[in-house]
Amino acid sequence: MSHEMHPKVYGTVTLGAKGQVVIPVELRKKLSLRANDKMVVLSKGKGMIGLVPVEEFSRFLSEISRLRESFEAGLK
């Protein structure tokens, strides 16, 4: 999976009656997303929503934890 530095718009989605959205096929293929994949839902401020695959979010948290430990060790 590539980690692009610049955002890309993949289109628009419509919120269904049950609160469901369909992620555009191009993005699903690019990120190798499949039916029943678990996603973390994030929000920042009003009107901004993000979806992150659970595995990717876990890797991110682990990396942040390591960076925090390194930072704190440097303060001692």
C-alpha positions in Angstrom: 0.0 0.0 0.0 1.4 3.4 -1.1 1.5 6.3 1.3 0.9 9.4 -0.8 1.8 12.7 0.7 -0.9 14.6 -1.2 -4.7 14.1 -0.8 -6.7 13.0 -3.7 -10.5 13.4 -4.2 -12.1 10.1 -5.2 -15.6 11.5 -5.9 -18.6 12.0 -3.7 -20.8 9.5 -1.8 -24.4 9.7 -0.6 -25.4 8.9 3.0 -28.1 6.2 2.8 -31.1 6.0 5.1 -29.3 3.6 7.4 -26.2 5.8 7.6 -24.2 3.8 5.1 -21.8 5.1 2.4 -20.1 3.2 -0.5 -16.4 3.9 -0.8 -15.5 4.4 -4.5 -14.2 1.3 -6.2 -11.0 3.0 -7.3 -10.1 3.7 -3.7 -11.2 0.3 -2.5 -8.9 -1.3 -5.0 -6.0 1.0 -4.3 -6.2 0.3 -0.5 -7.2 -3.4 -1.0 -10.4 -2.9 1.0 -12.8 -5.8 1.0 -16.3 -6.4 2.4 -16.4 -6.8 6.2 -13.0 -5.0 6.7 -13.1 -3.1 10.0 -12.6 0.7 9.9 -11.9 3.3 12.6 -14.2 6.3 12.2 -12.6 9.6 13.1 -14.0 13.1 13.2 -12.3 16.5 13.6 -14.4 19.6 13.9 -17.7 20.0 12.2 -18.3 18.1 9.0 -15.1 16.2 8.7 -15.1 12.4 8.8 -12.3 10.0 8.2 -12.2 6.2 7.8 -9.0 4.3 8.6 -8.5 0.5 8.3 -8.1 -0.9 11.9 -4.7 -2.5 11.0 -3.4 0.8 9.7 -4.7 2.7 12.7 -3.0 0.2 15.0 0.3 0.6 13.2 0.0 4.4 13.5 -0.7 4.3 17.2 2.3 1.9 17.8 4.6 4.3 15.9 3.3 7.3 17.8 3.9 5.4 21.1 7.5 4.7 20.1 8.1 8.3 19.1 6.6 9.5 22.4 8.9 7.2 24.4 11.9 8.4 22.4 10.9 12.0 22.9 10.4 11.5 26.7 13.8 9.7 27.0 15.4 12.7 25.3 13.9 15.1 28.0 15.6 13.2 30.8 
